[in-house]
Amino acid sequence: MMHRVSAQTRLQEFATVMELLKVDDWEVMYTGESMHLALDTVPAGIWSG
């Protein structure tokens, strides 16, 4: 069963992991509520043009 999370929760998860991995700089391109879950299901080729 898929558990829906908010965009804010997902961003916090990224921040936690990036700190753990000691990543110097990062950003998430698509942060809106309507996009963050859709990116899990859209084939990568659609976004690469």
matplotlib code that plots the C-alpha trace (Angstrom):
import matplotlib.pyplot as plt

x = [0.0, 1.3, 1.5, 1.0, 3.3, 3.3, 5.8, 7.1, 7.7, 9.5, 11.8, 12.6, 13.5, 15.9, 17.5, 18.1, 19.7, 21.8, 23.1, 23.9, 25.7, 27.5, 26.3, 27.6, 24.7, 21.5, 18.1, 14.8, 13.4, 9.8, 8.5, 4.8, 2.1, 0.9, 4.4, 6.3, 4.3, 3.9, 7.6, 7.6, 5.4, 6.5, 9.1, 12.4, 12.4, 9.5, 11.5, 14.6, 13.0]
y = [0.0, 3.4, 6.0, 9.6, 12.2, 16.0, 17.9, 19.4, 16.0, 14.8, 17.9, 17.3, 13.7, 14.9, 17.5, 14.8, 12.4, 15.1, 16.1, 12.5, 12.1, 15.4, 16.7, 20.3, 21.7, 20.4, 21.5, 19.9, 21.2, 20.2, 20.9, 21.5, 19.2, 18.2, 17.2, 15.5, 12.2, 12.3, 12.1, 8.7, 7.4, 9.3, 7.7, 9.6, 10.1, 12.5, 15.0, 14.8, 16.1]
z = [0.0, -1.0, 1.7, 0.5, 2.0, 1.6, -0.5, 2.7, 4.2, 1.1, 1.1, 4.8, 3.9, 1.2, 3.5, 6.2, 3.7, 2.0, 5.5, 6.3, 3.0, 3.5, 0.1, -0.3, -2.4, -3.8, -5.0, -5.9, -9.2, -8.7, -5.2, -5.7, -4.1, -7.6, -8.9, -6.2, -6.2, -10.0, -10.5, -9.0, -11.8, -14.9, -17.2, -17.1, -20.9, -20.7, -18.6, -20.7, -23.9]

ax = plt.figure().add_subplot(projection="3d")
ax.plot(x, y, z, "-o")
ax.set_aspect("equal")
plt.show()
